[in-house]
Amino acid sequence: MTEPAPARPRFPFPRYPRGWFCVGYGQDLGVGQVEPVTAFGRELVMFRGEDGVVRVMDAHCPHLGAHLGVGGKVEGCRIRCPFHAWVFDGSDGRCVEVPYAKRIPAKAAVRSWDVREVNGMIMVWHDIDGATPAWELPEIPEWTERERWTPYVFRKWRIRSHNQEMGENVVDQAHFQYLHGMSEMPVPHTMEFDYPRLRMVTPTKMETPRGEVTGELEATNWGFGFSTSRFTGLIPTTVVASTTPIDDEFVDLRFAFTVSLAMGEQVAKGVGKAFSAEIARQLEQDKPVWEHKVFLERPVICDGDGPIARYRKWCDNFYPSWYLEQAREAYYGAA
């Protein structure tokens, strides 16, 4: 009797790329609050210390494995394990107190993660090599100038796909017309692929009760985990998005919608409601395609397609070479 062959990975690239990824929104985590998080195939714990700063660490106590995010208590900038009351420093993960021991074991520590709270989002840096952050995320005016924009309206989806596959949508121009029903295929006049940033500017046409309105879409990605899509024409509107790999199958996609208040609050709210509904409609059309398509490394491309090969070359920057090679061997070796 032979062992069954290992299942072939769905993609010939690694599951967990390098970059900043959202694990929650700052407004949902109060001082002293503790939350369990799953990301990058790991269980994590995040908490906001009494100094207002968010910390993220591996979830399980190295003593006997209790989950710090389930019953753990914040004390200053530290978290106390619910099982035996060991205390861990949120900044570096070291155990700083064992209430019933004279000496703290040398290996008593959990991994702490680099965290930035920016643009209303709690972002965690992931790098399979454990390297420190290679870039910082920009602060956007839609967040820093809140008095000029409507409050974020949030949407979230869990999708069986991969960050790279979903990100390819931004350069796949034909699908906007044939999947989403746009009147014509958009063609960008600006394309910039500068690691870690990808930026595209595309003329747009939008049907409104007052007729067709022309404008532009400026889409900017900082790696696979953070992006902004800015729409102009009728009224400036922005989608702030993050796609976070959860495990070997799923990602969490978060959208935050905001609209300029330049034309007044009532107009902004009406535009925002219609806009978020339209983007959600398009996402629901994308979702079954993403969840059931296969990745073709050598697709048959025609002259009307977007810069897909250029996008995929840009994507390779977010995987260490050994990690990418390992994923390719697993994919093709199991074929």
ZADO-668489 format. One record per residue (C-alpha): x, y, z; chain; residue number from 1. Coordinates in pm, 1 decimal. Example, Ala and Ser with C-alpha at 12.3 -4.5 7.8 and 13.67 -1.06 7.14 Angstrom:
REM ZADO-668489
+----------+----------+----------+------+-----+
|        X |        Y |        Z | unit | pos |
+----------+----------+----------+------+-----+
|   1230.0 |   -450.0 |    780.0 |    A |   1 |
|   1367.0 |   -106.0 |    714.0 |    A |   2 |
+----------+----------+----------+------+-----+
***
This chain:
REM ZADO-668489
+----------+----------+----------+------+-----+
|        X |        Y |        Z | unit | pos |
+----------+----------+----------+------+-----+
|      0.0 |      0.0 |      0.0 |    A |   1 |
|    144.7 |    335.5 |   -102.5 |    A |   2 |
|     99.0 |    674.2 |     58.8 |    A |   3 |
|   -124.9 |    915.0 |   -135.0 |    A |   4 |
|     60.1 |   1180.9 |   -328.9 |    A |   5 |
|     63.5 |   1522.6 |   -160.9 |    A |   6 |
|   -199.9 |   1764.1 |   -286.4 |    A |   7 |
|    -73.3 |   2005.7 |   -545.1 |    A |   8 |
|    -59.9 |   2366.8 |   -422.5 |    A |   9 |
|   -307.8 |   2589.9 |   -599.7 |    A |  10 |
|    -48.0 |   2849.4 |   -699.7 |    A |  11 |
|    320.0 |   2835.7 |   -806.8 |    A |  12 |
|    409.7 |   3120.1 |   -570.8 |    A |  13 |
|    424.6 |   3137.7 |   -190.5 |    A |  14 |
|    116.2 |   3180.7 |     18.1 |    A |  15 |
|    247.1 |   3455.6 |    244.5 |    A |  16 |
|    421.5 |   3747.1 |     69.0 |    A |  17 |
|    631.3 |   4020.5 |    223.9 |    A |  18 |
|    452.2 |   4339.6 |    324.1 |    A |  19 |
|    213.6 |   4525.7 |    551.7 |    A |  20 |
|   -125.2 |   4362.4 |    612.4 |    A |  21 |
|   -433.5 |   4473.2 |    801.6 |    A |  22 |
|   -547.5 |   4273.8 |   1105.1 |    A |  23 |
|   -821.4 |   4514.1 |   1215.3 |    A |  24 |
|   -937.6 |   4874.0 |   1242.1 |    A |  25 |
|   -808.6 |   5096.7 |   1518.6 |    A |  26 |
|  -1155.9 |   5214.2 |   1616.6 |    A |  27 |
|  -1250.3 |   4856.4 |   1707.9 |    A |  28 |
|   -970.3 |   4808.2 |   1963.3 |    A |  29 |
|  -1004.7 |   5012.7 |   2280.7 |    A |  30 |
|   -744.7 |   5068.7 |   2551.1 |    A |  31 |
|   -699.4 |   4748.2 |   2747.6 |    A |  32 |
|   -884.5 |   4540.7 |   2487.8 |    A |  33 |
|   -747.4 |   4203.4 |   2372.5 |    A |  34 |
|   -841.2 |   4027.9 |   2048.2 |    A |  35 |
|   -736.7 |   3696.7 |   1890.4 |    A |  36 |
|   -624.2 |   3724.4 |   1529.0 |    A |  37 |
|   -551.1 |   3470.1 |   1255.2 |    A |  38 |
|   -311.1 |   3576.8 |    979.7 |    A |  39 |
|    -23.3 |   3426.0 |    777.2 |    A |  40 |
|   -128.5 |   3077.3 |    884.8 |    A |  41 |
|    -63.9 |   3166.9 |   1249.4 |    A |  42 |
|   -267.9 |   3251.2 |   1554.8 |    A |  43 |
|   -183.2 |   3592.5 |   1696.1 |    A |  44 |
|   -301.7 |   3818.0 |   1976.6 |    A |  45 |
|   -337.0 |   4194.6 |   1951.2 |    A |  46 |
|   -403.6 |   4436.0 |   2233.6 |    A |  47 |
|   -398.6 |   4807.2 |   2300.5 |    A |  48 |
|   -183.1 |   4899.3 |   2598.4 |    A |  49 |
|   -266.0 |   5166.0 |   2850.1 |    A |  50 |
|    -36.8 |   5399.7 |   2651.9 |    A |  51 |
|   -273.6 |   5366.0 |   2354.1 |    A |  52 |
|    -25.3 |   5171.1 |   2141.4 |    A |  53 |
|   -129.0 |   4846.9 |   1968.0 |    A |  54 |
|     92.2 |   4539.2 |   2010.4 |    A |  55 |
|     71.6 |   4210.0 |   1819.8 |    A |  56 |
|    237.9 |   3887.8 |   1932.6 |    A |  57 |
|    219.4 |   3514.8 |   1870.0 |    A |  58 |
|    -84.4 |   3390.6 |   2055.2 |    A |  59 |
|     28.7 |   3090.9 |   2257.8 |    A |  60 |
|    206.2 |   3108.3 |   2590.2 |    A |  61 |
|    535.5 |   2912.2 |   2576.8 |    A |  62 |
|    461.0 |   2767.6 |   2921.8 |    A |  63 |
|    172.1 |   2527.6 |   2853.0 |    A |  64 |
|     19.4 |   2672.9 |   2537.4 |    A |  65 |
|   -271.1 |   2886.2 |   2655.8 |    A |  66 |
|   -403.9 |   3140.1 |   2404.1 |    A |  67 |
|   -318.7 |   3489.0 |   2527.4 |    A |  68 |
|   -603.4 |   3633.9 |   2321.1 |    A |  69 |
|   -867.2 |   3431.0 |   2503.1 |    A |  70 |
|   -884.5 |   3559.1 |   2857.7 |    A |  71 |
|   -552.3 |   3743.5 |   2861.6 |    A |  72 |
|   -543.1 |   4071.1 |   3057.9 |    A |  73 |
|   -364.7 |   4394.6 |   2966.6 |    A |  74 |
|   -145.5 |   4545.7 |   3237.2 |    A |  75 |
|     21.8 |   4864.5 |   3124.4 |    A |  76 |
|    197.7 |   4768.5 |   2801.0 |    A |  77 |
|    203.0 |   4399.1 |   2889.2 |    A |  78 |
|    -34.8 |   4103.7 |   2874.8 |    A |  79 |
|    -94.8 |   3846.2 |   3147.3 |    A |  80 |
|   -166.9 |   3486.1 |   3050.8 |    A |  81 |
|   -508.4 |   3361.8 |   3173.4 |    A |  82 |
|   -373.5 |   3014.5 |   3263.3 |    A |  83 |
|    -80.8 |   3066.0 |   3504.6 |    A |  84 |
|    -49.4 |   3447.8 |   3507.2 |    A |  85 |
|    284.9 |   3472.1 |   3328.0 |    A |  86 |
|    334.0 |   3829.3 |   3202.2 |    A |  87 |
|    478.3 |   3919.8 |   2861.0 |    A |  88 |
|    611.7 |   4254.7 |   2744.6 |    A |  89 |
|    419.7 |   4369.2 |   2438.7 |    A |  90 |
|    720.2 |   4536.6 |   2277.3 |    A |  91 |
|    958.5 |   4242.6 |   2249.9 |    A |  92 |
|    758.6 |   3940.7 |   2372.4 |    A |  93 |
|    984.4 |   3863.5 |   2670.7 |    A |  94 |
|    834.2 |   3710.8 |   2981.3 |    A |  95 |
|    890.4 |   3962.2 |   3261.3 |    A |  96 |
|    704.5 |   3793.6 |   3546.1 |    A |  97 |
|    621.0 |   3443.9 |   3668.9 |    A |  98 |
|    437.3 |   3510.3 |   3996.0 |    A |  99 |
|    519.6 |   3176.6 |   4159.7 |    A | 100 |
|    880.2 |   3128.6 |   4036.8 |    A | 101 |
|   1210.8 |   3267.6 |   4161.4 |    A | 102 |
|   1367.2 |   3266.2 |   3816.0 |    A | 103 |
|   1217.6 |   3328.5 |   3473.6 |    A | 104 |
|   1316.6 |   3059.2 |   3218.5 |    A | 105 |
|   1553.7 |   3191.8 |   2952.6 |    A | 106 |
|   1329.6 |   3070.1 |   2670.8 |    A | 107 |
|   1015.2 |   3228.6 |   2814.4 |    A | 108 |
|    919.9 |   3458.0 |   2525.5 |    A | 109 |
|    677.1 |   3485.9 |   2237.4 |    A | 110 |
|    738.2 |   3649.6 |   1903.5 |    A | 111 |
|    638.4 |   4014.9 |   1877.7 |    A | 112 |
|    545.3 |   4164.1 |   1539.0 |    A | 113 |
|    612.0 |   4505.0 |   1384.6 |    A | 114 |
|    289.4 |   4706.9 |   1396.7 |    A | 115 |
|    181.4 |   5040.9 |   1253.7 |    A | 116 |
|   -153.2 |   5204.1 |   1318.1 |    A | 117 |
|   -198.0 |   5416.0 |   1008.8 |    A | 118 |
|   -497.2 |   5544.4 |    810.4 |    A | 119 |
|   -730.5 |   5395.6 |   1070.4 |    A | 120 |
|   -592.4 |   5045.4 |   1012.6 |    A | 121 |
|   -380.9 |   4816.2 |   1232.5 |    A | 122 |
|   -108.7 |   4694.3 |    997.2 |    A | 123 |
|    134.7 |   4409.9 |   1071.9 |    A | 124 |
|    459.7 |   4351.4 |    883.9 |    A | 125 |
|    513.6 |   3999.8 |    750.4 |    A | 126 |
|    843.3 |   3870.5 |    611.1 |    A | 127 |
|    912.7 |   3497.4 |    595.9 |    A | 128 |
|   1282.0 |   3571.6 |    664.1 |    A | 129 |
|   1192.5 |   3770.2 |    975.0 |    A | 130 |
|   1345.4 |   4089.4 |    834.2 |    A | 131 |
|   1247.2 |   4432.4 |    963.2 |    A | 132 |
|   1009.8 |   4644.8 |    751.2 |    A | 133 |
|   1150.5 |   4729.8 |    409.4 |    A | 134 |
|    920.1 |   5029.2 |    363.7 |    A | 135 |
|    665.4 |   5239.0 |    550.9 |    A | 136 |
|    307.7 |   5304.5 |    449.3 |    A | 137 |
|    204.9 |   5660.1 |    358.1 |    A | 138 |
|    -48.6 |   5855.4 |    559.1 |    A | 139 |
|   -331.1 |   5951.5 |    326.9 |    A | 140 |
|   -523.9 |   6282.4 |    337.3 |    A | 141 |
|   -855.0 |   6098.3 |    347.3 |    A | 142 |
|   -753.2 |   5995.6 |    700.8 |    A | 143 |
|   -534.9 |   6284.3 |    820.7 |    A | 144 |
|   -789.0 |   6546.7 |    706.7 |    A | 145 |
|  -1099.0 |   6378.1 |    847.1 |    A | 146 |
|  -1297.3 |   6702.8 |    860.2 |    A | 147 |
|  -1297.2 |   6704.9 |    477.9 |    A | 148 |
|  -1416.8 |   6346.8 |    429.2 |    A | 149 |
|  -1709.3 |   6131.5 |    538.1 |    A | 150 |
|  -1648.4 |   5865.7 |    805.9 |    A | 151 |
|  -1529.4 |   5533.8 |    668.5 |    A | 152 |
|  -1798.7 |   5286.3 |    561.4 |    A | 153 |
|  -1662.2 |   4933.6 |    602.1 |    A | 154 |
|  -1710.3 |   4609.8 |    409.8 |    A | 155 |
|  -1528.1 |   4279.3 |    454.2 |    A | 156 |
|  -1517.7 |   3953.7 |    258.1 |    A | 157 |
|  -1340.9 |   3622.4 |    315.8 |    A | 158 |
|  -1234.8 |   3482.4 |    -19.9 |    A | 159 |
|  -1070.2 |   3159.5 |   -129.5 |    A | 160 |
|   -789.2 |   3308.4 |   -332.8 |    A | 161 |
|   -446.5 |   3472.4 |   -309.1 |    A | 162 |
|   -331.2 |   3833.8 |   -281.1 |    A | 163 |
|   -141.5 |   3814.7 |   -609.6 |    A | 164 |
|   -434.8 |   3668.3 |   -802.6 |    A | 165 |
|   -678.9 |   3926.8 |   -672.3 |    A | 166 |
|   -437.1 |   4213.1 |   -730.2 |    A | 167 |
|   -407.5 |   4116.4 |  -1096.2 |    A | 168 |
|   -754.3 |   4265.5 |  -1145.1 |    A | 169 |
|   -611.0 |   4615.3 |  -1146.9 |    A | 170 |
|   -418.5 |   4547.0 |  -1470.5 |    A | 171 |
|   -681.6 |   4318.3 |  -1629.0 |    A | 172 |
|   -859.0 |   4591.9 |  -1819.8 |    A | 173 |
|  -1091.9 |   4377.3 |  -2028.8 |    A | 174 |
|  -1278.2 |   4227.7 |  -1734.2 |    A | 175 |
|  -1414.6 |   4568.8 |  -1631.8 |    A | 176 |
|  -1625.7 |   4575.6 |  -1947.6 |    A | 177 |
|  -1716.8 |   4209.3 |  -1985.5 |    A | 178 |
|  -1758.8 |   4103.1 |  -1622.4 |    A | 179 |
|  -1867.6 |   4428.7 |  -1460.5 |    A | 180 |
|  -2065.9 |   4573.5 |  -1750.7 |    A | 181 |
|  -1880.5 |   4900.0 |  -1808.3 |    A | 182 |
|  -1976.0 |   5071.4 |  -2130.4 |    A | 183 |
|  -1623.4 |   5043.9 |  -2270.0 |    A | 184 |
|  -1287.7 |   4897.0 |  -2176.5 |    A | 185 |
|  -1074.3 |   5138.5 |  -1970.5 |    A | 186 |
|   -721.8 |   5204.9 |  -2093.2 |    A | 187 |
|   -474.1 |   5359.1 |  -1845.7 |    A | 188 |
|   -261.2 |   5653.9 |  -1952.4 |    A | 189 |
|    -15.8 |   5611.8 |  -1661.8 |    A | 190 |
|    144.8 |   5289.3 |  -1537.6 |    A | 191 |
|    423.8 |   5286.9 |  -1278.5 |    A | 192 |
|    572.5 |   4963.9 |  -1140.5 |    A | 193 |
|    820.1 |   5083.5 |   -877.4 |    A | 194 |
|    880.8 |   4840.8 |   -589.2 |    A | 195 |
|    699.6 |   4842.0 |   -354.5 |    A | 196 |
|    449.6 |   5069.6 |   -528.1 |    A | 197 |
|    227.1 |   5010.1 |   -829.9 |    A | 198 |
|     32.2 |   5308.5 |   -963.3 |    A | 199 |
|   -212.0 |   5330.1 |  -1253.4 |    A | 200 |
|   -428.5 |   5621.5 |  -1369.2 |    A | 201 |
|   -720.7 |   5541.1 |  -1596.6 |    A | 202 |
|   -988.4 |   5762.1 |  -1757.2 |    A | 203 |
|  -1339.4 |   5659.5 |  -1649.6 |    A | 204 |
|  -1696.9 |   5714.2 |  -1756.4 |    A | 205 |
|  -1984.6 |   5680.9 |  -1513.2 |    A | 206 |
|  -2356.9 |   5682.6 |  -1584.6 |    A | 207 |
|  -2551.5 |   5902.6 |  -1341.8 |    A | 208 |
|  -2911.2 |   6037.8 |  -1329.0 |    A | 209 |
|  -2765.1 |   6356.3 |  -1478.3 |    A | 210 |
|  -2600.0 |   6173.6 |  -1765.0 |    A | 211 |
|  -2250.4 |   6045.1 |  -1830.7 |    A | 212 |
|  -1972.9 |   6186.3 |  -1614.5 |    A | 213 |
|  -1606.8 |   6152.4 |  -1709.3 |    A | 214 |
|  -1329.8 |   6129.6 |  -1453.8 |    A | 215 |
|  -1025.3 |   5930.0 |  -1353.5 |    A | 216 |
|   -937.7 |   5633.4 |  -1135.4 |    A | 217 |
|   -598.5 |   5649.1 |   -965.5 |    A | 218 |
|   -515.7 |   5306.9 |   -818.9 |    A | 219 |
|   -205.6 |   5279.5 |   -598.9 |    A | 220 |
|    -84.1 |   4958.6 |   -434.7 |    A | 221 |
|    187.2 |   4938.8 |   -169.3 |    A | 222 |
|    271.8 |   4572.9 |   -197.2 |    A | 223 |
|    -11.8 |   4322.4 |   -173.3 |    A | 224 |
|   -156.2 |   4443.0 |    155.7 |    A | 225 |
|   -255.3 |   4808.5 |    118.1 |    A | 226 |
|   -408.9 |   5008.3 |   -165.6 |    A | 227 |
|   -607.0 |   5319.5 |   -242.6 |    A | 228 |
|   -846.2 |   5370.4 |   -534.2 |    A | 229 |
|   -931.8 |   5735.9 |   -588.2 |    A | 230 |
|  -1221.5 |   5823.5 |   -818.5 |    A | 231 |
|  -1273.6 |   6176.3 |   -950.0 |    A | 232 |
|  -1539.9 |   6320.7 |  -1177.2 |    A | 233 |
|  -1871.2 |   6356.0 |   -998.3 |    A | 234 |
|  -1723.4 |   6395.2 |   -649.0 |    A | 235 |
|  -1388.9 |   6266.3 |   -511.2 |    A | 236 |
|  -1440.6 |   5920.6 |   -364.7 |    A | 237 |
|  -1180.8 |   5681.4 |   -224.0 |    A | 238 |
|  -1163.1 |   5311.4 |   -140.3 |    A | 239 |
|   -894.6 |   5223.0 |    115.1 |    A | 240 |
|   -833.8 |   4848.8 |     91.7 |    A | 241 |
|   -627.2 |   4572.4 |    245.1 |    A | 242 |
|   -604.0 |   4205.1 |    155.0 |    A | 243 |
|   -462.3 |   3982.1 |    429.2 |    A | 244 |
|   -370.3 |   3613.2 |    384.4 |    A | 245 |
|   -538.4 |   3415.6 |    662.9 |    A | 246 |
|   -430.1 |   3058.6 |    596.5 |    A | 247 |
|   -341.8 |   2828.8 |    308.1 |    A | 248 |
|   -681.1 |   2883.8 |    144.4 |    A | 249 |
|   -836.2 |   3217.2 |    237.0 |    A | 250 |
|   -772.5 |   3590.3 |    247.7 |    A | 251 |
|   -967.6 |   3865.8 |    418.4 |    A | 252 |
|  -1047.4 |   4161.7 |    194.8 |    A | 253 |
|  -1137.3 |   4486.2 |    372.5 |    A | 254 |
|  -1276.6 |   4795.8 |    202.4 |    A | 255 |
|  -1324.0 |   5134.7 |    368.0 |    A | 256 |
|  -1519.2 |   5388.2 |    159.9 |    A | 257 |
|  -1501.3 |   5765.6 |    208.1 |    A | 258 |
|  -1633.0 |   6063.5 |      8.0 |    A | 259 |
|  -1523.8 |   6426.9 |     -9.0 |    A | 260 |
|  -1746.9 |   6672.4 |    178.8 |    A | 261 |
|  -1673.6 |   6946.4 |    -75.4 |    A | 262 |
|  -2035.5 |   6943.6 |   -199.1 |    A | 263 |
|  -2191.9 |   6906.8 |    144.2 |    A | 264 |
|  -2274.1 |   6621.4 |    377.6 |    A | 265 |
|  -2602.5 |   6514.6 |    219.7 |    A | 266 |
|  -2456.3 |   6491.1 |   -129.7 |    A | 267 |
|  -2154.0 |   6303.2 |      2.3 |    A | 268 |
|  -2369.1 |   6051.5 |    190.0 |    A | 269 |
|  -2583.7 |   5986.4 |   -116.6 |    A | 270 |
|  -2286.1 |   5942.8 |   -345.2 |    A | 271 |
|  -2111.0 |   5725.8 |    -88.0 |    A | 272 |
|  -2407.5 |   5493.7 |    -50.3 |    A | 273 |
|  -2443.2 |   5445.3 |   -426.7 |    A | 274 |
|  -2068.9 |   5412.8 |   -480.7 |    A | 275 |
|  -2011.1 |   5155.7 |   -208.2 |    A | 276 |
|  -2305.9 |   4952.9 |   -337.7 |    A | 277 |
|  -2159.2 |   4953.3 |   -689.8 |    A | 278 |
|  -1811.7 |   4849.6 |   -574.4 |    A | 279 |
|  -1965.6 |   4574.3 |   -360.6 |    A | 280 |
|  -2165.7 |   4456.8 |   -665.1 |    A | 281 |
|  -1846.7 |   4431.2 |   -868.9 |    A | 282 |
|  -1670.0 |   4247.9 |   -587.1 |    A | 283 |
|  -1948.2 |   3991.6 |   -567.1 |    A | 284 |
|  -1899.5 |   3933.7 |   -941.5 |    A | 285 |
|  -1523.4 |   3891.2 |   -895.1 |    A | 286 |
|  -1549.7 |   3655.6 |   -598.1 |    A | 287 |
|  -1672.5 |   3336.1 |   -773.9 |    A | 288 |
|  -1418.1 |   3390.7 |  -1052.7 |    A | 289 |
|  -1133.3 |   3421.5 |   -803.9 |    A | 290 |
|  -1248.9 |   3121.7 |   -603.9 |    A | 291 |
|  -1275.9 |   2883.6 |   -900.4 |    A | 292 |
|  -1015.5 |   2997.5 |  -1153.4 |    A | 293 |
|   -675.6 |   2832.3 |  -1196.2 |    A | 294 |
|   -348.1 |   3017.4 |  -1232.2 |    A | 295 |
|   -187.3 |   2988.5 |  -1576.1 |    A | 296 |
|    180.0 |   3078.2 |  -1575.3 |    A | 297 |
|    180.4 |   3111.5 |  -1954.3 |    A | 298 |
|   -165.3 |   3247.0 |  -2041.2 |    A | 299 |
|   -266.1 |   3311.3 |  -2400.6 |    A | 300 |
|   -262.3 |   3692.2 |  -2404.4 |    A | 301 |
|   -402.5 |   3913.1 |  -2681.5 |    A | 302 |
|   -314.3 |   4270.4 |  -2775.3 |    A | 303 |
|   -615.9 |   4413.5 |  -2591.3 |    A | 304 |
|   -516.4 |   4272.0 |  -2253.1 |    A | 305 |
|   -346.3 |   4480.3 |  -1987.9 |    A | 306 |
|     17.5 |   4457.1 |  -1867.1 |    A | 307 |
|    -28.1 |   4121.6 |  -1696.8 |    A | 308 |
|    329.1 |   3999.2 |  -1752.0 |    A | 309 |
|    466.8 |   4325.4 |  -1617.6 |    A | 310 |
|    244.3 |   4295.9 |  -1310.1 |    A | 311 |
|    359.5 |   3939.3 |  -1241.0 |    A | 312 |
|    724.2 |   4041.8 |  -1265.0 |    A | 313 |
|    654.3 |   4316.6 |  -1009.5 |    A | 314 |
|    492.7 |   4055.7 |   -783.0 |    A | 315 |
|    810.8 |   3848.7 |   -762.1 |    A | 316 |
|    968.4 |   4127.4 |   -555.4 |    A | 317 |
|    754.0 |   4030.0 |   -256.4 |    A | 318 |
|    892.6 |   3679.0 |   -215.2 |    A | 319 |
|   1252.5 |   3591.2 |   -121.9 |    A | 320 |
|   1409.8 |   3394.3 |   -407.5 |    A | 321 |
|   1442.6 |   3075.4 |   -199.6 |    A | 322 |
|   1075.8 |   3100.2 |    -96.6 |    A | 323 |
|    960.4 |   3147.4 |   -455.6 |    A | 324 |
|   1174.7 |   2857.1 |   -574.4 |    A | 325 |
|   1037.7 |   2633.7 |   -297.5 |    A | 326 |
|    679.9 |   2716.1 |   -401.0 |    A | 327 |
|    751.6 |   2644.8 |   -768.3 |    A | 328 |
|    908.4 |   2308.9 |   -683.8 |    A | 329 |
|    606.3 |   2212.7 |   -473.4 |    A | 330 |
|    368.9 |   2318.6 |   -752.7 |    A | 331 |
|    539.9 |   2157.2 |  -1049.5 |    A | 332 |
|    681.6 |   1862.6 |   -860.6 |    A | 333 |
|    333.2 |   1758.4 |   -753.4 |    A | 334 |
|    188.8 |   1790.8 |  -1105.9 |    A | 335 |
+----------+----------+----------+------+-----+
***
